[in-house]
Amino acid sequence: MKHIGILVPSFPVASETFVVTEINALVASGHQVTVITFEKMGESPALSHEVNVTVVAKPTTSELALSIFNIPKLVRGVMSATKMKSISTSSLVAYGYSIANIIKQKNIGHLHCHFMHGSLAYGIVGAKLANITVSSIGHGHDVYVNQSDIPQKLSLCDFSVAVCQDMANQFSRHTHSKVKLLHCGINLERFNQAPAGAYSDVKLLFIGRLVEKKGLHFLMPALKNTLLTHQISLDIVGDGPLMNDLKFMVEALGIKEHVNFLGRKPPTWIADNTKNYSALVAPFCIARNGDRDTGPLVLKEAMGSGIAVLTTELMGAKEIVNQKVGMKCKPSDIMDLTRMLSQFCDFSPYQRFSMGQNGKRFVAKHFNAKVQAEKLSSWVQAL
């Protein structure tokens, strides 16, 4: 089994639990894995103890001078670097050389790069300098906002992973033979808490960063509309730049007693407490800068916890959620959000409970991190 290097801009990041989940699943599949990052943010208690984390250092002038003596290796790296325009060739070669050194020291056989912005460009050059294969995976902001050199990066990778069909279609417009579709999986052992029973009260949960693409500014007016005819409450887990704006909106709409801001919670809290709600609500939309959620892990984690999911028909959400496990509405549409919330409230407690149980089975079948890692492993091994 190949030793896989996982390249990420920063590690660990609390909102990017899918990276650690994938790494642990690859280790369980038999791979040795090393994390390569430009910024170490601390320790990850969830990370397998078998995984080492290495920080990319900027090479010294003398180290760069030594690389000149390996002309074929240098040519491969420089040729790749010159195809990308958003970062200078000298910077790409310098950091690529440092990544190549890590690859050689650790005897890494394949480099898999999460996110498709600048770090991927450095990773590609590093892999070419070290003469190993390289792959990438897109997520959201890195594809739809920071789109620098996407066609060039796709063409230089041995394969690229899209986390939803819409993204795969976009990638395929640039290159057809190298695109793979792989939804991020969840750790079913962690998200295995089941509700004790059907709840008569409708208690909704939101989990995520308080940013525009999450759609909470559309949810609040819809919640107010729903409260005219139904009893419903909302707990918001997370923080972010829109916290104060959303609190002001809640007060202005007169729904403060129905909305609770719980702040950021650790993954353990989410895994243990999601089961206590009627449904997860995730009103995703496209932000004004083009940013959007693509294959939202939070939907799968809620389904794994046995509760229904209420979301929008956007990107990967429409592939994850069907009428057996939850409900969908149009993005950025307050009236359609109101319709969805009201209909969900009209369901019997048993109907809502059944949705959650269906979701639990659906996730186990389609979004198991172990199975997803085995697919990724087979693609790497086949190169």
C-alpha positions in Angstrom: 0.0 0.0 0.0 1.4 3.4 -0.9 2.4 5.9 1.7 0.0 8.8 1.1 0.8 12.5 1.9 -2.2 14.6 2.7 -1.5 18.3 1.9 -3.7 20.9 3.6 -3.1 24.7 4.0 -3.7 24.5 7.8 -4.1 21.6 10.2 -6.2 20.9 12.1 -9.1 23.2 11.5 -12.2 22.7 13.6 -14.7 23.2 10.8 -12.8 20.7 8.5 -13.4 17.5 10.4 -13.8 15.6 7.1 -10.0 15.8 6.6 -9.3 13.9 9.9 -12.1 11.5 9.1 -10.6 10.7 5.7 -7.1 10.3 7.1 -8.2 7.9 9.8 -10.2 5.9 7.3 -7.2 5.6 5.0 -5.0 4.4 7.9 -7.7 1.8 8.7 -7.5 0.7 5.1 -3.8 -0.1 5.4 -2.1 3.1 4.3 0.7 4.9 6.0 -0.4 8.6 6.1 1.6 11.8 6.7 -0.1 15.2 6.9 1.9 18.0 5.2 0.7 21.5 6.1 1.9 25.1 5.9 0.5 26.0 9.3 0.1 23.7 12.3 -2.8 25.0 14.4 -2.4 22.6 17.4 -3.2 19.0 18.1 -6.1 16.9 16.9 -7.3 14.5 19.6 -9.3 12.6 16.9 -6.3 12.0 14.7 -4.9 8.5 14.6 -1.7 8.2 16.6 0.0 6.6 13.6 -0.1 9.8 11.6 2.7 12.3 11.6 2.2 16.0 10.9 5.0 17.9 9.1 5.1 21.6 8.5 6.5 23.0 5.1 9.4 25.2 5.7 10.7 27.8 3.2 14.0 26.5 1.7 17.2 28.4 2.2 19.2 29.8 -0.8 21.8 27.1 -0.3 19.2 24.3 -0.5 17.8 25.8 -3.7 21.3 26.0 -5.2 21.8 22.2 -4.5 18.6 21.4 -6.4 20.1 22.9 -9.6 22.4 19.8 -9.9 19.4 17.5 -10.4 18.4 19.0 -13.8 15.7 16.5 -14.9 13.9 16.9 -11.5 14.2 20.7 -11.7 12.8 20.8 -15.2 9.7 18.8 -14.3 9.0 21.2 -11.4 9.7 24.4 -13.3 7.6 23.3 -16.3 4.6 22.7 -14.0 5.2 25.9 -12.2 5.2 28.0 -15.4 1.8 26.7 -16.3 0.2 28.5 -13.3 0.0 32.3 -13.3 -1.5 33.2 -9.9 1.7 32.5 -8.0 5.2 33.4 -9.1 7.4 30.6 -10.6 10.1 31.3 -8.1 7.8 30.9 -5.1 6.2 27.7 -6.5 9.7 26.2 -7.1 10.9 27.3 -3.6 8.1 25.8 -1.6 7.7 22.9 -4.1 11.3 22.0 -3.3 10.6 22.0 0.4 7.5 19.7 -0.1 9.6 17.5 -2.4 12.2 17.1 0.4 9.5 16.0 2.8 8.2 13.5 0.3 11.7 12.0 -0.1 12.4 12.0 3.6 9.1 10.3 4.5 9.2 8.0 1.4 5.7 9.2 0.4 4.4 7.5 -2.8 1.4 9.7 -3.6 0.3 13.3 -2.6 -3.4 14.0 -2.1 -4.2 17.7 -1.8 -7.3 19.0 0.0 -8.6 22.4 -1.4 -7.7 23.8 -4.8 -6.2 27.2 -4.0 -2.5 28.1 -3.6 -1.5 25.1 -1.5 -2.5 22.8 -4.4 -0.2 24.7 -6.8 2.7 24.2 -4.4 1.8 20.5 -3.9 1.7 19.9 -7.6 5.2 21.3 -8.1 6.5 19.4 -5.1 5.1 16.1 -6.4 6.6 16.8 -9.9 10.0 17.6 -8.3 9.8 14.3 -6.3 8.5 12.4 -9.3 5.4 11.0 -7.6 1.7 11.0 -8.5 -0.6 13.8 -7.2 -4.3 14.2 -6.8 -6.6 17.0 -5.5 -10.1 17.4 -4.1 -12.2 20.5 -4.3 -14.6 21.7 -1.6 -16.3 25.1 -2.0 -14.6 28.4 -1.6 -11.5 27.1 -3.3 -13.5 26.3 -6.4 -16.2 28.9 -6.6 -14.5 32.0 -5.2 -10.8 31.5 -5.4 -10.7 30.0 -8.9 -7.1 30.8 -9.8 -5.6 28.4 -12.3 -8.3 25.7 -11.8 -8.0 24.3 -15.4 -4.2 24.2 -15.2 -4.3 22.5 -11.7 -6.8 19.9 -13.0 -4.6 19.1 -16.0 -1.5 18.6 -13.9 -3.1 16.3 -11.4 -3.2 12.5 -12.0 -6.9 12.7 -10.9 -9.1 15.3 -9.2 -12.0 14.6 -6.9 -15.3 16.4 -6.9 -17.5 16.1 -3.8 -20.8 16.5 -5.7 -22.1 16.0 -9.2 -22.4 19.7 -10.0 -18.7 20.1 -9.2 -17.8 17.0 -11.2 -19.7 18.5 -14.2 -17.8 21.7 -13.9 -14.4 19.9 -13.6 -15.2 17.8 -16.6 -15.6 20.8 -18.8 -11.8 21.3 -18.3 -10.7 17.6 -18.4 -12.8 14.5 -18.8 -10.6 11.5 -18.0 -9.2 12.6 -14.7 -12.4 13.6 -12.7 -13.7 11.3 -9.9 -16.9 11.8 -7.9 -16.6 11.0 -4.2 -18.9 12.3 -1.5 -17.2 13.0 1.8 -18.1 10.2 4.3 -18.7 10.3 8.0 -17.4 8.2 10.9 -20.5 6.0 11.6 -19.0 5.0 14.9 -19.1 8.6 16.1 -22.5 9.6 14.7 -24.4 6.6 15.9 -26.6 8.1 18.6 -30.3 7.4 17.9 -33.3 9.4 19.2 -35.1 7.8 22.2 -38.4 8.3 20.4 -40.7 10.6 18.5 -40.8 14.2 19.8 -44.1 16.1 19.8 -42.4 19.5 19.9 -40.6 20.7 16.8 -37.1 21.6 17.9 -34.7 22.6 15.1 -30.9 22.6 15.2 -28.5 24.6 13.0 -24.8 23.8 13.0 -22.2 25.8 11.1 -20.3 29.0 10.6 -22.4 32.1 10.8 -21.6 33.3 7.2 -23.8 34.4 4.3 -23.7 31.1 2.4 -25.4 29.3 5.3 -28.7 31.2 4.6 -29.7 32.1 8.1 -30.8 35.6 7.1 -33.5 33.9 5.0 -34.4 31.4 7.7 -35.2 33.9 10.4 -38.1 35.6 8.5 -39.4 32.2 7.5 -39.3 31.1 11.2 -41.3 34.2 12.1 -43.9 33.3 9.5 -44.1 29.7 10.7 -44.6 30.8 14.3 -47.9 32.4 13.3 -49.4 29.0 13.1 -47.0 26.5 14.7 -44.9 26.1 17.8 -41.2 25.8 16.8 -37.8 26.6 18.2 -34.3 26.9 16.9 -30.9 26.3 18.5 -27.9 27.7 16.6 -24.5 26.1 17.2 -21.6 28.0 15.8 -20.1 31.4 15.5 -18.8 33.8 12.8 -18.9 37.3 11.4 -22.7 37.5 11.2 -23.4 36.6 14.8 -24.3 40.2 15.9 -26.3 40.9 12.7 -28.3 37.7 13.2 -29.0 38.5 16.9 -30.2 41.9 15.9 -32.5 40.4 13.2 -33.9 38.0 15.8 -34.8 40.8 18.1 -36.2 43.0 15.4 -38.4 40.2 14.2 -39.7 39.6 17.8 -38.7 35.9 17.8 -36.0 36.1 20.5 -37.7 33.6 22.8 -37.7 31.0 20.1 -34.1 31.2 19.0 -31.1 30.3 21.1 -27.5 31.1 20.1 -25.4 28.4 21.7 -22.0 29.4 20.3 -19.3 27.0 19.0 -19.5 23.4 20.3 -16.9 20.7 20.0 -17.5 17.7 17.7 -18.2 15.5 20.7 -21.1 17.8 21.8 -22.6 17.6 18.3 -22.3 13.8 18.1 -23.9 13.4 21.5 -26.7 16.0 21.3 -27.9 16.1 17.7 -30.3 13.2 18.5 -32.3 15.5 20.9 -33.7 17.5 18.0 -36.6 17.0 15.5 -34.5 18.0 12.6 -31.4 19.8 11.4 -32.1 22.9 9.3 -29.6 24.0 6.8 -30.9 26.8 4.5 -27.9 26.9 2.2 -27.7 29.6 -0.5 -25.1 31.1 -2.9 -23.3 34.1 -1.3 -22.8 37.3 -3.3 -19.2 36.4 -3.9 -20.2 33.0 -5.3 -19.3 31.0 -2.3 -21.5 28.0 -1.5 -21.6 24.7 0.3 -21.0 21.7 -2.0 -21.4 18.4 -0.2 -22.4 19.5 3.3 -21.0 17.0 5.9 -23.4 18.4 8.5 -26.4 16.9 6.7 -24.8 13.5 6.7 -23.9 13.8 10.4 -27.5 14.7 11.3 -28.8 11.8 9.3 -26.3 9.5 11.0 -27.7 10.7 14.3 -31.2 9.7 13.3 -32.9 13.0 12.7 -34.6 14.5 9.7 -32.9 17.2 7.6 -34.4 20.4 6.1 -32.3 22.1 3.5 -32.3 23.6 0.0 -31.9 22.3 -3.5 -28.3 23.5 -3.8 -25.2 21.6 -5.0 -24.6 18.4 -3.1 -27.6 18.9 -0.8 -30.0 17.8 -3.5 -27.9 14.5 -3.9 -27.9 13.8 -0.1 -31.5 14.6 0.8 -34.6 12.9 -0.6 -38.2 13.0 0.6 -37.7 9.9 2.7 -35.1 11.5 4.9 -36.1 15.1 4.9 -37.3 18.1 2.9 -35.9 20.6 0.4 -36.9 24.1 -0.7 -35.6 26.7 -3.1 -32.4 28.5 -2.0 -32.8 32.2 -0.9 -36.6 31.9 -0.9 -38.3 33.0 2.3 -41.7 31.9 1.3 -40.6 28.4 0.2 -38.6 28.1 3.4 -41.8 29.0 5.3 -43.7 26.3 3.3 -41.1 23.7 4.2 -41.1 24.5 7.9 -44.9 24.6 8.1 -45.2 21.2 6.3 -42.7 19.7 8.6 -44.6 20.9 11.6 -47.8 19.4 10.2 -46.2 16.0 10.1 -47.0 13.7 13.0 -44.2 12.9 15.5 -44.0 9.4 14.0 -43.5 10.8 10.5 -40.7 13.0 11.6 -39.1 10.2 13.5 -39.4 7.9 10.5 -37.5 10.4 8.3 -34.6 10.3 10.8 -34.5 6.5 10.8 -34.5 6.4 7.0 -31.7 8.9 7.0 -29.6 6.8 9.3 -29.9 3.8 6.9 -29.2 6.0 3.9 -26.0 7.4 5.3 -24.8 4.0 6.4 -25.3 2.8 2.8 -24.0 5.7 0.8 -21.7 7.9 3.0 -19.6 5.6 5.2 -16.1 7.1 5.5 -14.5 3.7 5.5 -16.1 2.8 2.1 -15.2 6.2 0.7 -11.6 5.8 1.8 -11.4 2.4 0.1 -12.5 4.1 -3.2 -9.9 6.8 -2.9 -7.3 4.1 -2.0 -8.2 2.1 -5.1 -7.7 5.1 -7.3 -4.3 5.9 -5.7 -3.1 2.3 -6.0 -4.1 2.1 -9.6 -1.9 5.0 -10.7 
